Amino acid sequence: HLNYILSRLSTIYEINHWQMSVSPIEFGELVKQVFEKIKSVEGYHRMKLSVDVRQNLNFRSDEKLVSFILQNLAENAVFFQQKSNEITHQVQV
């Protein structure tokens, strides 16, 4: 738990000190990367995930920042899920 807190503090420090770089965001790949990063979070494997990305518009932003936001949302979904036999979460972008 302490490692997680230190990792989050480090990320927040980075966000406050990096130069933002705006580029096109491809949400399908970014969501896959985020879910790969959070596989070690306790409770992840109790969830059945469904991802539906419909990207009809060009979206430009800082990829690191968008990744951080998506990862935070996904981790919160895992941390605060209700305990039951099977839970299906759908991510729609």
C-alpha positions in Angstrom: 0.0 0.0 0.0 2.9 2.4 0.8 4.4 1.7 -2.6 1.1 2.6 -4.3 1.0 5.9 -2.4 4.6 6.8 -3.2 4.0 5.9 -6.9 0.9 8.2 -7.0 2.8 11.1 -5.3 5.6 10.6 -7.8 3.1 10.8 -10.7 1.5 13.9 -9.3 5.0 15.5 -9.0 5.7 14.6 -12.6 2.4 16.1 -13.8 3.2 19.3 -12.1 6.6 19.6 -13.6 6.5 18.2 -17.2 6.1 20.1 -20.4 2.7 19.1 -21.9 2.9 17.8 -25.4 -0.4 17.9 -27.4 -0.8 15.1 -29.9 -3.6 12.9 -31.4 -5.0 10.4 -28.9 -6.0 7.0 -30.0 -8.3 5.9 -27.1 -8.5 2.2 -28.1 -4.8 1.6 -27.6 -4.6 3.9 -24.6 -7.4 2.1 -22.7 -5.7 -1.3 -23.4 -2.4 0.1 -22.0 -4.2 1.4 -18.9 -5.9 -2.0 -18.2 -2.6 -3.7 -18.6 -1.0 -1.4 -16.0 -3.7 -2.0 -13.4 -3.8 -5.9 -13.7 -1.8 -6.1 -10.4 -4.4 -4.0 -8.5 -6.2 -6.2 -5.9 -9.7 -6.9 -7.1 -8.9 -6.5 -10.8 -9.4 -10.2 -11.6 -12.9 -10.2 -10.0 -14.1 -7.9 -12.7 -15.2 -8.8 -16.2 -14.2 -5.9 -18.5 -15.8 -4.8 -21.7 -14.3 -2.0 -23.7 -16.1 -0.2 -26.5 -14.2 2.6 -28.2 -16.0 4.6 -30.8 -13.6 7.3 -31.8 -15.3 9.3 -34.6 -13.5 12.5 -33.8 -9.9 13.5 -33.8 -8.9 14.2 -30.2 -5.8 16.0 -29.3 -4.3 16.3 -25.8 -1.3 15.4 -23.7 -1.2 11.5 -23.8 0.4 11.2 -20.4 -2.2 13.3 -18.8 -5.1 11.5 -20.5 -3.5 8.1 -19.5 -3.2 9.3 -15.9 -6.9 10.3 -15.8 -8.0 7.0 -17.4 -5.8 5.0 -15.0 -7.2 6.8 -12.0 -10.8 6.1 -13.1 -10.1 2.5 -13.7 -8.3 2.0 -10.4 -11.1 3.7 -8.6 -13.6 1.3 -10.3 -11.5 -1.7 -9.0 -11.0 -0.2 -5.5 -14.6 0.7 -4.9 -16.4 -2.1 -6.6 -19.1 -3.9 -4.7 -18.2 -7.4 -3.5 -20.3 -10.0 -5.5 -19.7 -13.1 -7.5 -19.4 -11.5 -10.9 -19.3 -7.9 -11.8 -19.2 -6.6 -15.4 -17.9 -3.1 -15.9 -18.1 -1.5 -19.3 -15.8 1.2 -20.5 -17.3 3.3 -23.3 -15.2 6.1 -24.9 
